[in-house]
Amino acid sequence: MQKRISYYDVDWDRRVGSGGLWLTFDDRSCVDLRPIALEELGLLCNVLRAEKPVYYDPESERFSTQRDPVQDTKS
């Protein structure tokens, strides 16, 4: 079941070359995602910063956002 992410914390340990992502959901439950490679961590941080709202399904380990309408650039 998808849960809406309210807050997130990121950490990176340069010595071991891996990081983690701590997600807090609207219902105040949490999940700790680690280890995460640098490339994946960077991608997830970009999604979490740029998109609102972001959802996570702990069972399928899938992130998702709401559909955005395509903006018409013709004027």
C-alpha positions in Angstrom: 0.0 0.0 0.0 1.3 3.4 -1.0 2.1 5.9 1.8 2.6 9.6 1.4 6.1 10.7 2.4 6.0 13.7 4.8 9.7 14.0 5.7 13.0 12.4 4.7 16.5 12.3 6.1 19.6 11.4 4.0 23.0 10.2 5.1 26.1 9.1 3.3 29.2 7.3 4.7 32.2 8.1 2.5 34.3 5.5 4.2 32.1 2.6 3.2 30.6 4.2 0.0 27.0 3.8 0.9 24.2 5.8 2.3 20.7 5.6 3.6 17.3 7.3 3.3 14.9 7.5 6.3 11.3 8.1 5.2 8.6 9.4 7.6 5.0 9.0 6.3 1.8 11.0 7.0 0.8 8.4 9.5 4.1 8.9 11.4 5.3 5.4 10.6 8.9 5.2 9.2 11.1 3.1 7.0 14.9 3.0 6.8 16.2 2.3 3.3 19.8 1.2 3.4 22.3 0.5 2.0 21.8 2.8 -1.0 24.4 3.3 -3.7 25.4 6.9 -4.5 23.6 7.0 -7.9 20.3 5.7 -6.5 20.6 8.0 -3.5 21.1 11.0 -5.8 18.2 10.1 -8.0 15.8 9.6 -5.0 16.9 12.9 -3.5 16.1 14.7 -6.7 12.7 13.2 -6.9 12.0 14.0 -3.2 13.1 17.6 -3.7 11.4 18.3 -7.0 8.1 16.4 -6.8 5.3 16.9 -4.4 3.7 14.7 -3.2 5.8 11.6 -3.3 4.6 8.1 -2.3 6.4 4.9 -1.3 5.1 1.4 -1.2 7.1 -0.7 1.3 5.8 -4.0 -0.1 6.9 -3.3 -3.7 9.7 -0.9 -2.7 8.3 1.5 -5.4 8.3 5.3 -5.4 5.6 7.2 -7.2 4.3 10.7 -7.7 1.0 12.2 -8.8 0.3 12.7 -12.4 1.3 16.1 -13.7 -0.6 17.7 -16.5 1.4 18.4 -19.7 1.7 22.2 -20.1 0.8 23.6 -23.5 3.8 25.7 -24.6 1.9 27.1 -27.6 0.7 30.7 -27.1 
